[in-house]
Amino acid sequence: MAITVSNTPNPNALKFTVGADVGGPATYVAGRETDDPTAGRLLAIEGVTSVFMSSDFVTLSKMPDADWEVITPAATQILDTAFSA
């Protein structure tokens, strides 16, 4: 299934529906250790501040001055690699 990206009420958060179980619910925050390799890769994207994983989706939050035009393609690639069948 293709990853779909949806806006949320928060302009600094986007929902990435991956169509596969992502585990969770779990929240990972930039600057803290994580035992989830996918969350770690997502947090390594410049500007990403937190990752929320639950059911079949991942929500990323970013710093207000970070650019979704940079974050979205990088996150989509990471999620596609992690959750494509």
C-alpha positions as CSV (number, residue, x, y, z in Angstrom):
1,M,0.0,0.0,0.0
2,A,1.2,3.5,-0.8
3,I,1.9,5.8,2.1
4,T,-0.6,8.5,2.4
5,V,0.2,11.8,4.1
6,S,-2.6,13.8,5.9
7,N,-2.7,17.1,7.6
8,T,-3.6,17.3,11.2
9,P,-5.2,20.3,13.1
10,N,-1.6,21.1,14.2
11,P,0.3,22.7,11.3
12,N,3.5,21.3,12.8
13,A,2.4,17.7,12.6
14,L,1.6,15.3,9.7
15,K,0.1,11.9,9.8
16,F,1.7,9.2,7.6
17,T,-0.6,6.2,7.1
18,V,1.5,3.2,6.1
19,G,-1.1,0.4,5.8
20,A,0.7,-2.0,8.1
21,D,1.0,-2.4,11.9
22,V,3.6,0.0,13.2
23,G,3.3,-1.1,16.8
24,G,2.6,1.2,19.7
25,P,1.1,3.3,20.8
26,A,4.5,4.8,21.4
27,T,6.0,8.3,21.4
28,Y,9.6,9.1,20.7
29,V,11.2,12.5,21.3
30,A,14.3,14.0,19.7
31,G,17.3,14.0,22.0
32,R,16.2,10.8,23.9
33,E,17.4,7.3,23.3
34,T,15.0,5.1,21.3
35,D,15.0,1.3,20.9
36,D,12.9,1.6,17.7
37,P,15.2,1.8,14.6
38,T,12.5,3.4,12.4
39,A,11.7,6.0,15.0
40,G,15.4,6.7,15.4
41,R,15.8,7.3,11.6
42,L,12.8,9.6,11.6
43,L,14.1,11.6,14.5
44,A,17.4,12.0,12.6
45,I,15.6,14.0,10.0
46,E,16.5,17.7,10.6
47,G,13.6,19.5,12.2
48,V,11.7,16.5,13.5
49,T,10.9,16.8,17.2
50,S,8.8,13.8,17.9
51,V,7.4,10.6,16.4
52,F,4.1,9.0,17.5
53,M,3.5,5.4,16.3
54,S,0.2,3.6,16.6
55,S,-2.0,1.2,14.7
56,D,-1.2,1.7,11.0
57,F,0.1,5.3,11.1
58,V,3.0,7.5,12.2
59,T,2.6,11.1,13.2
60,L,5.6,13.4,12.9
61,S,5.9,16.7,14.7
62,K,8.4,19.3,13.6
63,M,9.9,22.6,14.8
64,P,7.9,25.6,13.6
65,D,10.7,26.8,11.3
66,A,11.3,23.4,9.7
67,D,10.1,22.7,6.2
68,W,7.6,19.9,5.4
69,E,9.0,20.0,1.8
70,V,12.2,18.6,3.1
71,I,10.9,16.3,5.9
72,T,8.0,14.6,4.0
73,P,10.0,12.9,1.2
74,A,12.7,11.8,3.7
75,A,10.1,10.4,6.1
76,T,8.1,8.7,3.3
77,Q,11.2,6.9,2.1
78,I,12.1,5.7,5.6
79,L,8.6,4.5,6.2
80,D,8.3,2.8,2.8
81,T,11.5,0.9,3.5
82,A,10.4,-0.1,7.0
83,F,6.8,-1.1,6.3
84,S,6.4,-2.1,2.7
85,A,5.6,-5.8,2.2
